[in-house]
Amino acid sequence: MQPITVAIVEINQNQPVSVENFLQHNDTKVELLADIPSNYDHVRERRQTLRNNEAAIDNAVARIKRLRPQILLINANQAIDEYCDLLFVLRYECPDTQAILIINEAVEENYLLETLACGARGFITDNLDSLNFSKVIDAINRGEAWVSRKLVGKIMHQIVSASRNDFIEAGFDSSC
Amino acid sequence: MILLASASEAILFRWKQGIMDFSPLDFAYNFASLTEKLIKLQPEILLLDYELLNLNSERSILELINLRAGIKIVVFSPELPNEIEWKLFKAGIKGCCQNNIQPEQIKRVINVILQGELWIRRTLTNQILDELVKVTHEKNRVDKAVNELLDNLTRREYQIATLVGRGESNKRIAQQLAITERTVKAHLTEIFRKLRISDRVKLALIMKDAMRSPEQTLQR
């Protein structure tokens, strides 16, 4: 069986994530494509210009396009807006790559909703054990999302409200 | 209150076995009695046999939700294609189970739904995210277009549009702004023209969204 290819990307993060920790010893199911370096040199210069961030996204997209991983792990220990741009670009540039965020407990739910709306397929915490990581990879590779039931409920509420608004707008008519 | 709706005694018996801890329960044996009981009993949860819905199951669900706003509907069905099940969720159901679900599992379904979560197959979650991306993209596009159109309103027109968004009548708007109702109507006609809409319901929906948007609030 072909291994599932996985790569990691991070932009402006100050806490590294080691994907090796997620992998089981002698794991043959997952192949880690390690050509995407972190950009910790950016962390030293925290006051980055927008151009630098754009360059970081372009750089990441170019590398992802070259590596073509099936699953992309995004280190999002620090919630940054640029990841929404990255996810948005990836949807068009690398439609076969499924992106999931690696987050810590402090990440706000609204940020998660925003990234899911930009194309993320789910999120995992940075302390996930290898057994559960394997389950996540399998699920994403099968074409499922990895999102909590609670969040699925909230997302569905948004979708139902939007379709009901369409229904109301189509069905009602009144005058001045 | 949980309402159980099916034409099959065997199915109702099975459901009842699973939810013995919950009470009170009531039963409907056809779609007509179901609609009656929804209005009369105002149940919190409806366990619904898919066979009871007519050919346009999506519309039937919308009809039921319109009769009892906030009702949490769980549909029990044979294995449905993803597309049909997805349409039912989009119409507003909270759960979908196969008919052969174990009775004791039904209790778990109800508890999950009472906590505001969905009982949905994992294989449909990707579809949910695809739809979220689509809905968000469409909303951003519409918001942008509406904001551009709202920028064309004069200060007075925007005041009137805001009051319509708050549900005020023409008479109340006229009183608040110390103008005649005829002037309010004239302004509304101009607002409709500029926003390319035909009625005040659409204006109210637009303004409700616009009032929530920080961009539009800051601009005015």
Interface residues (C-beta under 8 A of the other chain):
Chain A: R91 L116 A117 C118 G119 A120 R121 A139 R142 G143 E144 A145 V147 R149 K150 V152 G153 I155 M156 Q158 I159 V160 A162 S163 R164 N165 F167 I168 E169 F172 D173 S174 S175 C176
Chain B: L62 F89 K90 A91 G92 V112 Q115 G116 E117 L118 I120 R122 T123 T125 N126 I128 L129 E131 L132 V133 V135 T136 E138 K139 N170 K185 L188 T189 F192 S198 D199 R200 V201 K202 L205
